[in-house]
Amino acid sequence: MRYLVKAKLKAGKERPLLCAIDQQELGAGSIAGDEYLHDMAQARQLDDGTVCWVEVCFCQTPLEEERPYWEEYFDLLQIKNAHDRRRCRDLNGIEPWACCDCDCTQRLESEMEKRGPKFLPALRTASAEGKTA
């Protein structure tokens, strides 16, 4: 399943998050693997300072596996279904793990480009200046 995640970066977590991304350690130990790095590469900075990204998750409870990794850096404000669950090939049993390579994810990430600038450049600037992204 795909979810739209909206979160606020915790104060003082700019440098630790950037370091975890640059050293490719974000999400280390999670079954989700390098999905965290992909999510941050696609994430968008919204006008209100929050961050939004598309998350692929197969847990029964949305982001059950990922939540502890994200909550180290973010306050998760909203996690909602990103598409019609009835059409999800993984969820309806047609194709297990379909969300990994589904074109729906690519379409959603393309739509995200309209929501604001990429988060990583803003995070790099904030980290260099020592302030919140």
Backbone as ProteinMPNN parsed JSONL, in Angstrom:
{"seq_chain_A": "MRYLVKAKLKAGKERPLLCAIDQQELGAGSIAGDEYLHDMAQARQLDDGTVCWVEVCFCQTPLEEERPYWEEYFDLLQIKNAHDRRRCRDLNGIEPWACCDCDCTQRLESEMEKRGPKFLPALRTASAEGKTA", "coords_chain_A": {"N_chain_A": [[0.83, -1.185, 0.0], [0.336, 2.267, -0.613], [1.092, 5.269, 1.006], [0.429, 8.653, 1.868], [2.529, 10.641, 3.58], [2.751, 13.043, 6.05], [4.813, 15.15, 7.825], [6.599, 16.716, 10.552], [9.77, 17.981, 10.922], [11.748, 17.313, 13.706], [12.982, 19.624, 16.115], [16.423, 20.379, 16.101], [17.161, 18.073, 14.789], [18.109, 18.257, 12.253], [20.866, 18.046, 11.369], [21.542, 15.378, 12.364], [19.69, 13.824, 10.834], [20.427, 14.459, 8.188], [23.039, 13.469, 8.209], [22.521, 10.728, 8.607], [21.258, 10.193, 6.198], [23.233, 10.888, 4.277], [25.24, 9.078, 4.956], [24.008, 6.806, 4.336], [22.567, 5.406, 6.269], [20.064, 5.768, 7.233], [17.234, 4.24, 8.411], [18.568, 1.868, 8.812], [18.688, -1.543, 9.5], [16.027, -1.984, 9.267], [13.374, -3.822, 7.766], [12.44, -2.603, 5.548], [14.549, -1.657, 4.138], [16.403, 0.262, 1.797], [14.355, 1.994, 1.302], [13.771, 4.226, 2.872], [15.752, 6.091, 2.222], [15.125, 6.549, -0.435], [12.578, 7.658, -0.058], [13.215, 10.082, 1.241], [14.689, 11.307, -0.762], [12.689, 11.871, -2.553], [10.939, 13.413, -1.095], [9.005, 16.338, -0.244], [9.139, 19.776, 0.622], [6.756, 21.569, 2.239], [4.784, 24.622, 2.152], [4.125, 25.33, 4.772], [6.222, 24.419, 6.229], [6.225, 21.762, 6.834], [6.939, 18.331, 5.897], [6.424, 16.175, 3.17], [5.824, 12.957, 1.828], [5.674, 10.002, -0.286], [4.996, 6.857, 0.879], [5.721, 3.449, 0.71], [4.292, 0.667, 2.111], [3.823, -2.458, 3.633], [2.755, -3.357, 5.952], [0.281, -4.48, 8.327], [-0.777, -2.527, 10.012], [-0.544, 0.798, 9.093], [2.723, 1.902, 8.394], [3.854, 0.539, 10.517], [6.276, -0.904, 10.848], [8.098, 1.028, 9.974], [7.666, 3.315, 11.513], [9.167, 3.724, 14.082], [11.711, 4.372, 13.077], [11.246, 6.687, 11.569], [10.179, 8.341, 13.558], [12.328, 9.014, 15.092], [13.348, 11.267, 13.961], [11.225, 12.829, 13.023], [8.008, 14.308, 13.779], [5.224, 12.597, 13.189], [2.547, 13.667, 11.41], [0.4, 13.076, 9.74], [-0.865, 10.204, 8.17], [-2.03, 8.816, 5.401], [-4.086, 6.887, 3.161], [-2.935, 6.641, -0.13], [-4.198, 6.075, -2.442], [-6.941, 4.423, -4.134], [-7.858, 1.715, -2.347], [-9.101, -0.591, -3.315], [-8.079, -0.988, -5.824], [-5.518, -1.798, -5.489], [-3.12, -4.057, -6.329], [-1.554, -5.648, -4.713], [-2.925, -5.669, -2.264], [-5.41, -6.763, -2.995], [-4.653, -9.269, -3.651], [-3.856, -10.078, -6.2], [-1.246, -9.602, -7.117], [1.353, -10.149, -5.183], [3.358, -7.903, -3.272], [3.199, -5.882, -5.136], [3.286, -3.093, -5.007], [5.893, -2.282, -4.911], [7.008, -1.958, -7.485], [5.06, -0.661, -8.846], [3.347, 1.417, -11.176], [1.702, 3.308, -10.106], [2.933, 4.379, -7.847], [5.017, 5.83, -8.997], [3.505, 7.708, -10.432], [2.25, 9.054, -8.322], [4.49, 10.152, -7.026], [5.32, 11.872, -9.027], [3.179, 13.648, -9.011], [3.638, 14.746, -6.527], [5.712, 16.47, -6.992], [4.54, 18.854, -7.62], [3.825, 19.937, -5.255], [5.704, 21.337, -3.828], [9.116, 22.46, -3.198], [11.966, 20.203, -3.343], [12.798, 18.418, -0.391], [15.378, 17.687, 0.563], [17.441, 19.592, -0.372], [16.615, 21.848, 1.119], [16.936, 20.853, 3.681], [19.711, 20.472, 3.724], [20.588, 23.131, 3.538], [19.463, 24.211, 5.894], [20.782, 22.66, 7.798], [23.438, 23.435, 7.396], [23.255, 26.063, 8.161], [22.489, 25.784, 10.718], [19.825, 25.779, 11.581], [16.241, 25.103, 11.776], [14.779, 23.121, 9.212]], "CA_chain_A": [[0.0, 0.0, 0.0], [1.022, 3.553, -0.636], [0.548, 6.257, 1.933], [0.974, 9.998, 1.87], [2.978, 10.936, 4.932], [3.047, 14.448, 6.324], [5.546, 15.139, 9.091], [7.376, 17.906, 10.903], [11.108, 17.649, 11.398], [11.945, 17.7, 15.097], [14.036, 20.613, 16.337], [17.741, 19.822, 16.381], [17.368, 16.806, 14.076], [18.542, 18.516, 10.887], [22.172, 17.425, 11.111], [21.506, 13.914, 12.475], [18.985, 13.242, 9.692], [21.274, 14.608, 7.008], [24.15, 12.531, 8.368], [21.986, 9.379, 8.366], [20.999, 10.085, 4.757], [24.505, 10.911, 3.547], [25.988, 7.851, 5.254], [23.09, 5.727, 3.938], [22.232, 4.658, 7.476], [18.672, 6.0, 7.579], [16.457, 3.006, 8.333], [19.426, 0.682, 8.934], [18.108, -2.586, 10.328], [14.611, -2.143, 8.94], [13.055, -4.699, 6.643], [12.138, -1.737, 4.404], [15.793, -1.431, 3.403], [16.755, 1.616, 1.383], [13.133, 2.759, 1.024], [13.856, 5.492, 3.607], [16.585, 6.992, 1.431], [14.303, 6.901, -1.594], [11.522, 8.552, 0.419], [13.776, 11.411, 1.502], [15.083, 11.877, -2.052], [11.463, 12.307, -3.217], [10.14, 14.23, -0.175], [8.772, 17.739, -0.579], [8.987, 20.751, 1.706], [5.532, 22.325, 2.013], [4.848, 26.029, 2.557], [4.011, 25.464, 6.226], [7.423, 23.868, 6.846], [6.135, 20.313, 6.991], [7.542, 17.517, 4.844], [5.454, 15.204, 2.666], [6.386, 11.962, 0.92], [4.912, 8.785, -0.553], [5.618, 5.724, 1.571], [5.194, 2.121, 0.399], [4.338, -0.118, 3.342], [3.0, -3.662, 3.544], [2.344, -3.723, 7.305], [-1.151, -4.463, 8.592], [-0.976, -1.168, 10.505], [0.325, 1.651, 8.267], [4.04, 2.31, 8.883], [4.166, -0.132, 11.782], [7.712, -1.194, 10.85], [8.872, 2.233, 9.702], [7.385, 4.388, 12.474], [10.266, 4.065, 15.003], [12.813, 4.998, 12.335], [10.839, 8.054, 11.231], [9.932, 9.139, 14.76], [13.599, 9.498, 15.62], [13.622, 12.564, 13.341], [10.003, 13.556, 12.681], [6.692, 14.117, 14.378], [4.338, 12.197, 12.096], [1.299, 14.408, 11.557], [-0.683, 12.462, 8.972], [-0.563, 9.052, 7.316], [-3.308, 8.466, 4.79], [-4.028, 6.105, 1.926], [-2.603, 7.484, -1.271], [-4.985, 5.704, -3.61], [-8.089, 3.554, -3.906], [-7.394, 0.403, -1.868], [-9.694, -1.672, -4.119], [-7.274, -1.178, -7.038], [-4.165, -2.215, -5.119], [-2.915, -5.456, -6.72], [-1.027, -6.366, -3.56], [-3.967, -5.803, -1.264], [-6.478, -7.657, -3.443], [-4.079, -10.601, -3.833], [-3.505, -10.365, -7.597], [0.201, -9.587, -7.281], [2.021, -9.8, -3.927], [4.438, -6.908, -3.294], [3.054, -5.096, -6.364], [3.559, -1.666, -4.803], [7.329, -2.002, -5.072], [7.298, -1.539, -8.857], [3.802, -0.212, -9.447], [3.405, 2.749, -11.776], [0.948, 4.236, -9.247], [3.895, 5.076, -6.994], [5.693, 6.815, -9.847], [2.549, 8.787, -10.716], [2.079, 9.837, -7.098], [5.698, 10.931, -6.809], [5.278, 12.962, -10.011], [2.215, 14.627, -8.485], [4.255, 15.392, -5.369], [6.586, 17.533, -7.485], [3.746, 20.079, -7.684], [3.501, 20.37, -3.89], [6.727, 22.201, -3.261], [10.495, 22.093, -3.539], [12.511, 19.009, -2.698], [13.153, 18.598, 1.007], [16.812, 17.529, 0.847], [18.194, 20.848, -0.449], [16.237, 22.689, 2.263], [17.568, 20.247, 4.853], [21.151, 20.779, 3.645], [20.747, 24.553, 3.861], [19.171, 24.386, 7.312], [21.849, 22.007, 8.558], [24.631, 24.274, 7.274], [22.995, 27.305, 8.89], [22.182, 25.435, 12.103], [18.448, 26.08, 11.947], [15.246, 24.131, 11.376], [14.411, 23.117, 7.782]], "C_chain_A": [[0.872, 1.245, 0.0], [0.291, 4.517, 0.277], [1.198, 7.6, 1.673], [1.29, 10.313, 3.329], [3.271, 12.424, 5.013], [3.661, 14.489, 7.715], [6.256, 16.466, 9.301], [8.706, 17.447, 11.467], [11.264, 18.165, 12.824], [13.111, 18.685, 15.197], [15.343, 19.911, 16.691], [18.058, 18.529, 15.652], [17.844, 16.998, 12.642], [19.856, 17.793, 10.576], [22.144, 15.91, 11.276], [20.792, 13.23, 11.305], [19.835, 13.311, 8.438], [22.452, 13.636, 7.047], [23.687, 11.1, 8.073], [21.706, 9.156, 6.881], [22.316, 9.978, 3.996], [25.33, 9.641, 3.764], [25.173, 6.599, 4.922], [22.767, 4.805, 5.11], [20.781, 4.868, 7.907], [17.883, 4.718, 7.372], [17.28, 1.74, 8.445], [18.814, -0.3, 9.927], [16.64, -2.841, 10.046], [14.45, -3.093, 7.76], [12.772, -3.884, 5.38], [13.384, -1.338, 3.622], [16.043, 0.015, 3.063], [15.537, 2.465, 0.987], [13.181, 4.133, 1.697], [14.656, 6.526, 2.81], [15.83, 7.463, 0.196], [13.224, 7.909, -1.183], [12.056, 9.963, 0.624], [14.242, 12.09, 0.213], [13.87, 12.448, -2.79], [10.643, 13.29, -2.381], [10.096, 15.693, -0.599], [8.596, 18.575, 0.681], [7.751, 21.583, 1.377], [5.678, 23.743, 2.568], [4.813, 26.212, 4.069], [5.206, 24.857, 6.973], [7.365, 22.371, 7.079], [6.735, 19.624, 5.768], [6.522, 16.454, 4.451], [6.159, 14.239, 1.72], [5.421, 10.797, 0.741], [5.68, 7.626, 0.064], [4.939, 4.435, 1.114], [5.377, 1.271, 1.648], [3.37, -1.294, 3.213], [2.523, -4.138, 4.911], [0.815, -3.667, 7.435], [-1.581, -3.086, 9.115], [-0.031, -0.265, 9.716], [1.584, 2.131, 9.009], [4.406, 1.689, 10.226], [5.665, -0.413, 11.899], [8.536, 0.094, 10.786], [8.769, 3.304, 10.79], [8.545, 4.703, 13.425], [11.446, 4.753, 14.306], [12.485, 6.444, 12.005], [10.707, 8.918, 12.473], [11.217, 9.573, 15.463], [13.862, 10.931, 15.138], [12.38, 13.45, 13.159], [8.882, 13.314, 13.685], [5.772, 13.797, 13.208], [2.974, 12.835, 12.327], [0.124, 13.726, 10.873], [-0.142, 11.317, 8.139], [-1.897, 8.64, 6.708], [-3.092, 7.68, 3.507], [-3.82, 7.04, 0.756], [-3.403, 7.134, -2.524], [-6.133, 4.8, -3.186], [-7.599, 2.147, -3.556], [-7.936, -0.75, -2.734], [-8.877, -1.975, -5.362], [-5.862, -1.671, -6.743], [-4.004, -3.711, -5.39], [-2.319, -6.286, -5.586], [-2.147, -6.659, -2.57], [-5.066, -6.766, -1.691], [-5.954, -9.052, -3.815], [-3.674, -10.955, -5.245], [-1.997, -10.488, -7.767], [0.869, -9.175, -5.96], [3.197, -8.855, -4.156], [4.368, -5.994, -4.512], [3.453, -3.637, -6.189], [5.034, -1.307, -5.0], [7.644, -1.424, -6.452], [6.076, -0.993, -9.582], [3.94, 1.194, -10.016], [2.59, 3.768, -10.98], [1.901, 5.037, -8.361], [4.611, 6.156, -7.794], [4.772, 7.988, -10.157], [2.357, 9.673, -9.486], [3.303, 10.699, -6.824], [5.79, 12.087, -7.811], [4.313, 14.051, -9.561], [2.805, 15.401, -7.314], [5.148, 16.548, -5.808], [5.865, 18.874, -7.536], [3.501, 20.676, -6.298], [4.535, 21.295, -3.277], [8.105, 21.732, -3.653], [10.931, 20.822, -2.816], [12.996, 19.35, -1.296], [14.662, 18.572, 1.248], [17.626, 18.813, 0.687], [17.878, 21.792, 0.718], [16.877, 22.168, 3.544], [19.066, 20.555, 4.871], [21.417, 22.241, 4.024], [20.53, 24.787, 5.35], [20.262, 23.798, 8.182], [23.103, 22.866, 8.554], [24.485, 25.558, 8.087], [22.666, 27.062, 10.353], [20.786, 25.805, 12.53], [17.507, 25.025, 11.38], [14.901, 24.27, 9.901], [12.984, 23.588, 7.596]], "O_chain_A": [[1.98, 1.264, 0.536], [-0.938, 4.574, 0.316], [2.371, 7.678, 1.306], [0.416, 10.255, 4.194], [3.951, 12.989, 4.156], [3.108, 13.937, 8.666], [6.482, 17.231, 8.363], [8.756, 16.624, 12.381], [10.948, 19.319, 13.111], [14.092, 18.588, 14.459], [15.36, 18.968, 17.482], [19.118, 17.942, 15.872], [17.973, 16.029, 11.894], [19.932, 17.017, 9.624], [22.67, 15.201, 10.417], [21.232, 12.18, 10.837], [19.949, 12.328, 7.706], [22.814, 13.052, 6.026], [24.372, 10.351, 7.376], [21.898, 8.053, 6.369], [22.492, 9.083, 3.17], [26.032, 9.187, 2.86], [25.6, 5.477, 5.194], [22.702, 3.585, 4.96], [20.316, 4.219, 8.844], [17.867, 4.169, 6.27], [16.767, 0.647, 8.203], [18.468, 0.068, 11.05], [16.073, -3.816, 10.539], [15.299, -3.148, 6.87], [12.855, -4.409, 4.27], [13.277, -0.741, 2.551], [15.918, 0.895, 3.914], [15.691, 3.536, 0.401], [12.676, 5.106, 1.137], [14.275, 7.694, 2.738], [15.891, 8.637, -0.17], [12.991, 8.895, -1.882], [11.415, 10.934, 0.223], [14.194, 13.316, 0.107], [14.002, 13.397, -3.562], [9.739, 13.937, -2.91], [11.022, 16.208, -1.226], [7.992, 18.143, 1.663], [7.709, 22.236, 0.335], [6.583, 24.024, 3.355], [5.412, 27.152, 4.592], [5.203, 24.79, 8.202], [8.361, 21.77, 7.481], [7.0, 20.256, 4.746], [5.836, 15.899, 5.309], [6.99, 14.648, 0.91], [4.477, 10.629, 1.512], [6.868, 7.441, -0.201], [3.712, 4.343, 1.13], [6.482, 1.164, 2.179], [2.243, -1.138, 2.744], [1.942, -5.218, 5.016], [0.149, -2.902, 6.737], [-2.614, -2.552, 8.712], [1.169, -0.531, 9.673], [1.505, 2.688, 10.104], [5.188, 2.263, 10.985], [6.254, -0.178, 12.953], [9.552, 0.222, 11.469], [9.687, 4.106, 10.963], [8.886, 5.877, 13.565], [12.099, 5.617, 14.892], [13.333, 7.326, 12.141], [11.076, 10.092, 12.456], [11.173, 10.425, 16.35], [14.519, 11.711, 15.827], [12.485, 14.676, 13.145], [8.815, 12.275, 14.342], [5.565, 14.637, 12.332], [2.323, 12.564, 13.336], [-1.006, 13.785, 11.356], [0.896, 11.436, 7.489], [-2.789, 8.17, 7.415], [-2.054, 7.793, 2.856], [-4.446, 8.096, 0.662], [-3.299, 7.814, -3.545], [-6.267, 4.459, -2.011], [-6.992, 1.473, -4.389], [-7.276, -1.781, -2.861], [-8.955, -3.077, -5.905], [-5.094, -1.933, -7.669], [-4.667, -4.536, -4.761], [-2.555, -7.492, -5.509], [-2.286, -7.788, -2.1], [-5.6, -7.505, -0.865], [-6.724, -9.912, -4.242], [-3.18, -12.06, -5.469], [-1.52, -11.373, -8.477], [0.944, -7.985, -5.652], [3.94, -9.001, -5.127], [5.373, -5.39, -4.886], [3.915, -3.01, -7.142], [5.366, -0.145, -5.231], [8.454, -0.505, -6.573], [6.076, -0.881, -10.808], [4.573, 2.058, -9.409], [2.77, 4.972, -11.162], [1.7, 6.233, -8.149], [4.788, 7.275, -7.312], [5.21, 9.138, -10.147], [2.307, 10.898, -9.599], [3.167, 11.857, -6.431], [6.286, 13.162, -7.474], [4.598, 15.239, -9.711], [2.504, 16.581, -7.131], [5.317, 17.512, -5.06], [6.509, 19.923, -7.498], [3.02, 21.804, -6.187], [4.246, 21.973, -2.29], [8.257, 20.731, -4.355], [10.339, 20.424, -1.812], [13.533, 20.431, -1.052], [15.171, 19.353, 2.052], [18.448, 19.103, 1.556], [18.772, 22.456, 1.242], [17.309, 22.949, 4.392], [19.622, 20.865, 5.924], [22.367, 22.537, 4.748], [21.318, 25.478, 5.995], [20.627, 24.383, 9.202], [23.761, 23.014, 9.584], [25.46, 26.076, 8.631], [22.574, 28.004, 11.141], [20.556, 26.113, 13.699], [17.919, 24.163, 10.604], [14.748, 25.381, 9.392], [12.498, 23.652, 6.467]]}, "name": "protein", "num_of_chains": 1, "seq": "MRYLVKAKLKAGKERPLLCAIDQQELGAGSIAGDEYLHDMAQARQLDDGTVCWVEVCFCQTPLEEERPYWEEYFDLLQIKNAHDRRRCRDLNGIEPWACCDCDCTQRLESEMEKRGPKFLPALRTASAEGKTA"}
